[in-house]
């Protein structure tokens, strides 16, 4: 039995030999006032550091990192709403080009145009950005010179010298403002002369004139001629909106002029003539109302919608072009306001999810539409703003669930005025390039094991440090034995 007791004692002694926390006998320790003070200080410091570390553990912070963009979608959505202040909706065209060779002229899908009033309010829907209706022209068996040689000149040549006097003589006037080099003007010229002959033949109280805008550039600039040919109705010397944009045939021009006369109560003879042809009062009134409802022509257009563009460098540009006119580059002003421009799916700023995510993202990482509300003014012709845009994919991860994650696109923009040759029509160009890198904005919190490690370091470090200070102070302050 004694052997068993001896064996158990030796086992306990062997186990005690690996004790890291050996006890000092109580009778060998000495309690001092200095030690008590240092103990209180140690407890206070450990308590303060404990609560500070716990608060830091509970608090999260927003951090950013740069990674390669792993988005594999072949196309990116581009949203825009742009107001052209001095280009009529009939001439506004949106074109797209990119580095892959994609070239889409006059994009029609998901793009709308709205005519604006002089005060800038949306007034009339001008249709989608579709191909314009092709205007019919009339074929003639004689040239303009042959018509002049046979029957004389009926359409009066107008200049800045006789313009005012001629307008005073003709209360109602129909004028063709053209350029000799314009192919559409060349096709209209014999039709216009024949139309002038018919007006004179029927003794219509309408003056028919024409203006060569190359020879009379100042006059056409005063009349704000943006395209050739511009066929415009005048009353008492003032232009009546809108400009004529229907078929360019003699019958179509005569029909337009007669309807204008029927609308004017001063020319009752034409109303009587309509009655003599068997046209009822109701039919005449219906035509008058329909004709009077033609939309006013104001050179301001809001074009909006979205484009699906390839994820490669490219550009979309807004310019003035027409299927039935040659644009007057000397009168094309591309001043515009960017009401909205963004990339990616539109964010619903009213949704609780979007508000919750954006509330936690710093403002410097919310450059989703920095161009919104910007005016790009060109004071002279033959110039336009070009915009260079660098697009960066941005992942907002403010939580582990999908409800707290969002993929957006930030972009940086630089703009400059580009000058064009006199014969070139300027364009408002928006060049974009997608960065191969992506910005990740996420919420970061400390791991639990990091928190426990810090607590142990606080307790152990404070205890050891203040113990060393206590030992030094004890040695210094201990009374010396005599």
Secondary structure, 3 states (H helix, E strand, C coil): CHHHHHHHHHHHHHHHCCCCCCCCCHHHCCCCHHHHHHHHHHHHHHHHHHHHHHHHHHCCEEEEEEEECCCCCCEEEEEEEEEECCCCCCCEEEEEEECCCCEECCCCCCEEEEEECCCCCEEEEEEECCCCCCCCECCCCCCHHHHHHHHCCCCEECCCCCHHHHHHHCCEEEEEEECCCCHHHHHHHHHHHHHHHHHHHCCCCCEEEEEECCCCHHHHHHCCCCEECEEEEEECCEEEEEEECCCECHHHHHHHHHHHHHHCCCCHHHHHHHHHCCCCHHHHHHHHHHHHCCCCCCCCEEEEEEEEEECCCEEEEEEECCCCCEECHHHCCCCEEEEEEEECCCCCCCCHHHHHHHHCCCHHHCCCCCCCCEEECCCCCCEEEEEEEEEEEEEEECCCCHHHEEEEEEEEEEEEEEECCCCCCCEEEEEEEEEEEEEEEEEECCCHHHHHHHHHHHHHHHHHHHHHHHHHHHHHHCCCCC
